[in-house]
Amino acid sequence: MPALWIAHVTVTDEKAYKKYAVGATAAIAEHGGEFIARGGRYVQLEGKDRPRNVVAKFPDVETAEKCYHSATYQAALEYARGASERELMIVETTD
């Protein structure tokens, strides 16, 4: 079953976070992921408001999790630490 990687982010250091985004984009592509939403318009209905919301679709939960743990993504993640407040989850779709 396909899976969605869903991130809700507040960026606190734009310069560092842009470096994260470059590496994360490469890691996601390496694992067959594709962005379906990336920082666009949104409406917050409940919960903590995070102004940047990203959704990437992967072939399955396992591949999305491998992407997260990959060397490419972990290297990129070093730029996001201290440059953002975020929540990240992987959710299996019903397709």
C-alpha positions as CSV (number, residue, x, y, z in Angstrom):
1,M,0.0,0.0,0.0
2,P,1.3,3.5,-0.8
3,A,2.3,5.7,2.2
4,L,2.4,9.4,2.9
5,W,5.2,11.2,4.6
6,I,3.6,14.1,6.3
7,A,5.6,17.0,7.9
8,H,4.3,20.0,9.8
9,V,7.1,22.6,10.2
10,T,7.9,25.9,11.7
11,V,11.2,27.2,10.2
12,T,13.4,29.2,12.6
13,D,16.5,29.5,10.4
14,E,15.7,29.9,6.7
15,K,19.3,29.6,5.5
16,A,20.0,26.3,7.3
17,Y,16.6,24.9,6.4
18,K,17.1,25.5,2.7
19,K,20.2,23.3,3.0
20,Y,18.0,20.6,4.6
21,A,15.4,20.9,1.8
22,V,18.0,20.3,-0.9
23,G,19.3,17.1,0.8
24,A,15.8,15.9,1.8
25,T,14.6,16.3,-1.8
26,A,17.4,14.2,-3.0
27,A,16.8,11.5,-0.4
28,I,13.0,11.4,-1.2
29,A,13.7,11.0,-4.9
30,E,16.3,8.3,-4.3
31,H,13.6,6.3,-2.5
32,G,10.9,6.7,-5.2
33,G,9.0,9.4,-3.3
34,E,7.2,12.3,-4.9
35,F,6.0,15.5,-3.4
36,I,2.2,16.0,-3.6
37,A,2.2,19.1,-1.3
38,R,5.0,21.3,-0.4
39,G,4.5,24.6,1.5
40,G,1.4,25.6,-0.3
41,R,-1.8,27.3,0.9
42,Y,-3.5,25.6,3.9
43,V,-6.2,26.1,6.4
44,Q,-5.5,25.1,10.1
45,L,-8.6,23.7,11.6
46,E,-7.3,22.1,14.8
47,G,-4.0,21.6,16.7
48,K,-0.7,23.4,16.5
49,D,-0.4,25.7,13.5
50,R,2.8,25.1,11.5
51,P,3.2,27.4,8.5
52,R,5.0,24.8,6.3
53,N,3.3,21.6,5.5
54,V,4.8,18.9,3.2
55,V,3.4,15.6,1.9
56,A,5.4,13.1,-0.1
57,K,4.0,9.8,-1.5
58,F,6.1,6.7,-1.3
59,P,5.5,3.2,-2.7
60,D,4.9,1.8,0.9
61,V,5.6,2.5,4.6
62,E,8.8,0.5,4.6
63,T,10.3,2.5,1.7
64,A,9.4,5.8,3.4
65,E,11.0,4.6,6.7
66,K,14.1,3.5,4.8
67,C,14.3,7.0,3.3
68,Y,14.2,8.6,6.8
69,H,17.0,6.3,8.0
70,S,19.1,6.7,4.9
71,A,22.5,8.3,5.0
72,T,21.4,11.0,2.6
73,Y,18.3,12.0,4.6
74,Q,20.2,11.8,8.0
75,A,22.9,14.2,6.6
76,A,20.2,16.6,5.4
77,L,18.4,16.3,8.8
78,E,21.4,17.8,10.5
79,Y,20.5,21.1,8.9
80,A,16.9,21.0,10.1
81,R,17.9,20.3,13.7
82,G,18.1,23.7,15.4
83,A,16.6,25.4,12.3
84,S,13.0,24.2,12.8
85,E,10.3,22.8,15.0
86,R,8.5,19.9,13.3
87,E,6.4,16.8,13.4
88,L,6.9,14.1,10.9
89,M,4.9,10.9,10.4
90,I,4.4,8.2,7.9
91,V,0.8,7.1,7.2
92,E,-0.3,4.2,5.0
93,T,-3.0,5.1,2.5
94,T,-6.2,3.2,1.7
95,D,-5.3,2.8,-2.0
